[in-house]
Amino acid sequence: MRQVFITGHGGPDKLQVRESPDPAPGQGEVRIRVAAIGVNFADILARQGLYQDAPKVPCVVGYEVSGVIDAAGSGVDTSWIGKDAVALTRFGGYADVVIVPVAQVFAKPVSLSHERAAAIPVNYLTAWQLLVIMGSLKANETVLIHNAGGGVGLAAIDIARHLGARIFGTASSSKHSFLKQRGLHEAIDYRVGDWTVEVARLTEGKGVALVIDPIGGNHWRKSFKVLRSTGRLGMFGISAATTSKLIGPLRMLPVALGMPLFHPIPLVNHNKCVFGVNLGHLWHEREMLAGWMQILLQGVAEDWVRPHVDKAFSLTTAGDAHTYIEERKNIGKVVLVT
Ligand SMILES: NC(=O)c1ccc[n+]([C@@H]2O[C@H](COP(=O)([O-])OP(=O)(O)OC[C@H]3O[C@@H](n4cnc5c(N)ncnc54)[C@H](OP(=O)(O)O)[C@@H]3O)[C@@H](O)[C@H]2O)c1
């Protein structure tokens, strides 16, 4: 098998392919011959040494794959063998062979290529948890999706559109026309001017019902401010840390110092709610995740889950895939193919 290792913390050159014998599945596990792998922002943070959940280097990251099952361990229904499947992997996904517990494996929708299937698990589960499970978004409510052009952003647009919400999104201006075609009602260029002023203008000063914010630090403070009464803020990432000019773990400092502290009294008095989402800390809730995944896969059949792959890179050029995202070139998902 070939795996892409993070050999040390730093730039994309720290990603290197290594070969080893194919592993065999253990009890309750299957082996997948991987066709496509989803690249996530967390993989970049892990490479930069900014992701506290990542294994120690050298390590193989990667949270999701799509491919064909070619072996099953003891206790697993052998009818899985030969089936196309999409799976959540707790790291180890950057490989052409992976071993995963069968509880994390789902039949790939026949209508989707492996590339598009690999774009579903992390992005859509995260967006589902943010908008539906914890954000409680309703028809005709307004949601503000930050980083609307990213993988989670496009998934959130699909789900908000399905719910019948009014959808605002921030993204680089080059992505606006595509995002509007996907269902965004109002596109805001957060890199020019103050986006909070634009949100106030668009809502006639009322604010929005839900904001989902993966930027972190001081940005969460601003997102909280644009909530209307009964509004909810979902915090789920710290992309801002990657732009810090400091080195090593110090890069987290400006983000950490800028973070708001939410005291209960103002929350009560302003009728506002804040919550956090970390999909990587839900592995103990496999049945819950599987239930959400079944709804999302049904959404593929009903055509409201529309995974969009911007670009596919070969597994051996994973560093180029990271650079592409870090240069903010992607609209939607970037995948690796074997
Ligand atoms: N908590 C969770 O469970 C969870 C799960 C999935 C993702 N996340 C988080 O959600 C965020 C988005 O993830 P994703 O995989 O959807 O991302 P993605 O598709 O890789 O998004 C990349 C886009 O993010 C925007 N961006 C904003 N700040 C950036 C920065 N400092 N450096 C580079 N790009 C930046 C850029 O779009 P513009 O051109 O519009 O600026 C860029 O094209 C990340 O923070 C990630 O860690 C969290």
The ligand as an SDF file (V2000), in Angstrom:
LIG
                    3D

 48 52  0  0  0  0  0  0  0  0999 V2000
  -15.3150   21.3330   13.8130 N   0  0  0  0  0  0  0  0  0  0  0  0
  -15.4930   20.4490   12.8490 C   0  0  0  0  0  0  0  0  0  0  0  0
  -16.0040   19.3490   13.0820 O   0  0  0  0  0  0  0  0  0  0  0  0
  -15.0730   20.8050   11.4580 C   0  0  0  0  0  0  0  0  0  0  0  0
  -15.3290   19.9320   10.3860 C   0  0  0  0  0  0  0  0  0  0  0  0
  -14.9620   20.3300    9.1000 C   0  0  0  0  0  0  0  0  0  0  0  0
  -14.3250   21.5650    8.9020 C   0  0  0  0  0  0  0  0  0  0  0  0
  -14.0790   22.3580    9.9630 N   0  0  0  0  0  0  0  0  0  0  0  0
  -13.4310   23.6780    9.7840 C   0  0  0  0  0  0  0  0  0  0  0  0
  -14.1800   24.4080    8.8460 O   0  0  0  0  0  0  0  0  0  0  0  0
  -13.3410   25.2420    8.0840 C   0  0  0  0  0  0  0  0  0  0  0  0
  -13.5660   24.9730    6.6210 C   0  0  0  0  0  0  0  0  0  0  0  0
  -13.1800   23.6450    6.3200 O   0  0  0  0  0  0  0  0  0  0  0  0
  -13.2990   23.0960    4.8560 P   0  0  0  0  0  0  0  0  0  0  0  0
  -12.6480   21.7500    4.8480 O   0  0  0  0  0  0  0  0  0  0  0  0
  -14.6660   23.2830    4.3500 O   0  0  0  0  0  0  0  0  0  0  0  0
  -12.3620   24.1460    4.1540 O   0  0  0  0  0  0  0  0  0  0  0  0
  -11.9790   24.3350    2.6760 P   0  0  0  0  0  0  0  0  0  0  0  0
  -12.9100   23.8220    1.6940 O   0  0  0  0  0  0  0  0  0  0  0  0
  -10.6170   23.7960    2.6490 O   0  0  0  0  0  0  0  0  0  0  0  0
  -11.9940   25.9240    2.6320 O   0  0  0  0  0  0  0  0  0  0  0  0
  -10.9120   26.6500    2.1920 C   0  0  0  0  0  0  0  0  0  0  0  0
  -11.4270   28.0590    2.0070 C   0  0  0  0  0  0  0  0  0  0  0  0
  -11.4700   28.7160    3.2750 O   0  0  0  0  0  0  0  0  0  0  0  0
  -11.3790   30.1130    3.0930 C   0  0  0  0  0  0  0  0  0  0  0  0
  -10.4790   30.6240    4.0960 N   0  0  0  0  0  0  0  0  0  0  0  0
  -10.8370   31.4090    5.1250 C   0  0  0  0  0  0  0  0  0  0  0  0
   -9.7720   31.6760    5.8830 N   0  0  0  0  0  0  0  0  0  0  0  0
   -8.7250   31.0540    5.3330 C   0  0  0  0  0  0  0  0  0  0  0  0
   -7.3460   30.9690    5.6430 C   0  0  0  0  0  0  0  0  0  0  0  0
   -6.8320   31.5740    6.7100 N   0  0  0  0  0  0  0  0  0  0  0  0
   -6.5290   30.2460    4.8360 N   0  0  0  0  0  0  0  0  0  0  0  0
   -7.0350   29.6170    3.7590 C   0  0  0  0  0  0  0  0  0  0  0  0
   -8.3460   29.6560    3.4240 N   0  0  0  0  0  0  0  0  0  0  0  0
   -9.1700   30.3750    4.1960 C   0  0  0  0  0  0  0  0  0  0  0  0
  -10.9250   30.3220    1.6690 C   0  0  0  0  0  0  0  0  0  0  0  0
  -12.0560   30.7750    0.9560 O   0  0  0  0  0  0  0  0  0  0  0  0
  -12.2380   32.3140    0.5620 P   0  0  0  0  0  0  0  0  0  0  0  0
  -11.6060   32.4780   -0.7760 O   0  0  0  0  0  0  0  0  0  0  0  0
  -13.6790   32.5230    0.5010 O   0  0  0  0  0  0  0  0  0  0  0  0
  -11.5330   33.1090    1.6120 O   0  0  0  0  0  0  0  0  0  0  0  0
  -10.5350   28.9220    1.1830 C   0  0  0  0  0  0  0  0  0  0  0  0
  -10.7710   28.7120   -0.1950 O   0  0  0  0  0  0  0  0  0  0  0  0
  -11.9150   24.9720    8.6030 C   0  0  0  0  0  0  0  0  0  0  0  0
  -11.6010   25.8980    9.6160 O   0  0  0  0  0  0  0  0  0  0  0  0
  -12.0240   23.6000    9.2050 C   0  0  0  0  0  0  0  0  0  0  0  0
  -11.0510   23.3220   10.1700 O   0  0  0  0  0  0  0  0  0  0  0  0
  -14.4220   22.0160   11.2190 C   0  0  0  0  0  0  0  0  0  0  0  0
  1  2  1  0
  2  3  2  0
  2  4  1  0
  4  5  1  0
  4 48  2  0
  5  6  2  0
  6  7  1  0
  7  8  2  0
  8  9  1  0
  8 48  1  0
  9 10  1  0
  9 46  1  0
 10 11  1  0
 11 12  1  0
 11 44  1  0
 12 13  1  0
 13 14  1  0
 14 15  2  0
 14 16  1  0
 14 17  1  0
 17 18  1  0
 18 19  2  0
 18 20  1  0
 18 21  1  0
 21 22  1  0
 22 23  1  0
 23 24  1  0
 23 42  1  0
 24 25  1  0
 25 26  1  0
 25 36  1  0
 26 27  1  0
 26 35  1  0
 27 28  2  0
 28 29  1  0
 29 30  1  0
 29 35  2  0
 30 31  1  0
 30 32  2  0
 32 33  1  0
 33 34  2  0
 34 35  1  0
 36 37  1  0
 36 42  1  0
 37 38  1  0
 38 39  2  0
 38 40  1  0
 38 41  1  0
 42 43  1  0
 44 45  1  0
 44 46  1  0
 46 47  1  0
M  CHG  2   8   1  16  -1
M  END
$$$$
